[in-house]
Structures are given as structure tokens and as C-alpha cells.
């Protein structure tokens, strides 16, 4: 009798895990189909960051240009100007107020989950996160990504699509820091000029390369 109950319980668990895997795979496929619609992307963004234990919120807004794979131009215009520009091989981080620019190899940089999402690297995402379709209503689709392992930087990620366009990216890290990026004026597959993802430090900028600082003459 007990053996039969144990077998039935084990079978039930197996079916549950199988169904869960199917649901996650379907959600991953749905997310992949949305991200596969574009090879390039542009939008204006409004970013808000803060934590529950403080009332202080940090806000920034600007523009994003992206071309797969790994090419992007993230320009925060206010309240503090900053540029993150990658040509696919080299990543520049430029702080005009500090007159400082940092140059890194993209392969050595931790561009993180947002880059994986916008690049449409679903296999890499699924290796780190469980993907599920949290809500689907009208033209809105809300996805949630939860880490498979505790070592991940983010404890929760949510992606909202409206009419097939990414509308909002929400991220929460292990320290309780929450970031929301709202996209507007989105365009799929725009054409960019050849220099859109190039950066030349202005004269007098301190350039940091592999922990070495050198002024630009």
C-alpha cells in the first residue's frame, strides 16, 4: 500500500516537473520570438533606481541605440551626463563631468543580463534564469526571470512588452536595489550611421585602460 502511494507521489512529482519545464520552455520561446523581431533597436529611456529602505531615488533619462550583437550607445543626458558605447569589441564609459573615459574589451566586461536580453541571447538567459510568462492581457505580455542559482546578481527581472515592443525592464538585486527602465519612442530595425558606435575621447580626457591612466593629447 505504502509502496503504491510512494510510486504515485513520485509519478506526480515527475509530471509536475515535466509540465513546469514545458511551461518554461514555451515562455522562453515566446520571449525569443519577441526579441528576434529586431536586429537593431532605438528608444528614449527613463530610468529610476532606489531601494525600499531609503526614500532616495536616482533618476536618469536619455537615448539608447542598439545593434546585435553587442553594439550599443547608451547616452544618459540628465541629471548627470554619461555615455556607454560599444562597437562590439571595445566598451567605452565616458563621464564628461569627470573628464574621464574607461576603455575595456567587451569580452572582458560584465555587460550583464540587460545585454543578454536586448541581444536576444535566450540560451544564455535560460542557463541562468527560469523564464515564465507572468501575465498576458490584450497587447501586453509580462515575463518574469528568476535565478536558478543564488549567486546571480539579480533576484528578479521583469520584462513588459506592449504591442510586441519592449516597454519596461525591471530589475531587483540581492541588496534590495530596484531599477526600472521605461522605454518610449521605440523603433525596430532602424538604420544607423557607421560612426554610431564609435567613440573618440575629447581632448584633455583622462583615459583609463587596464588600470592605467593616460591623458589624451
KAWO-V118597 format. One record per pair of residues at least 12 apart in sequence whose ideal C-beta (glycine too) atoms are under 6 Angstrom apart, sorted by the first residue. I is the first residue (numbers start at 1). J is the second residue. D is the distance in whole Angstrom. If there is no record, write none. Layout:
I/J/D
I/J/D
//
This chain:
24/130/6
24/131/6
27/131/5
27/132/5
27/133/4
28/122/6
28/126/5
28/131/5
31/131/6
31/143/5
32/122/4
34/161/6
35/120/4
36/120/6
38/188/4
38/189/5
39/68/5
39/189/6
40/67/4
40/189/5
40/190/6
41/66/5
42/65/5
42/187/5
42/190/5
43/64/5
43/183/4
43/185/6
43/186/4
44/63/6
44/184/5
44/185/5
45/64/6
45/181/5
45/183/6
46/61/5
46/182/5
47/60/5
47/181/5
48/180/5
49/179/4
51/176/5
51/177/5
52/176/6
60/76/5
61/78/6
62/75/5
62/76/4
62/77/5
63/75/5
65/196/6
66/118/6
68/119/5
69/119/5
70/86/6
70/88/5
70/106/5
71/86/6
71/88/5
71/197/5
72/86/5
73/85/5
73/196/6
73/197/6
81/96/5
82/95/6
85/199/4
86/106/6
87/197/4
89/106/6
91/104/5
91/106/5
91/109/5
92/199/4
99/205/5
100/206/5
101/201/5
101/205/5
101/207/5
102/208/5
103/209/5
113/154/6
129/145/4
129/147/6
130/146/5
131/145/5
132/144/5
139/162/6
139/163/4
140/162/5
141/161/5
142/160/5
143/159/4
144/158/5
145/157/4
153/173/6
154/171/5
154/173/5
155/172/5
155/174/6
156/172/5
157/171/5
158/170/4
165/186/5
166/183/6
167/183/6
168/182/5
169/181/5
201/216/5
//
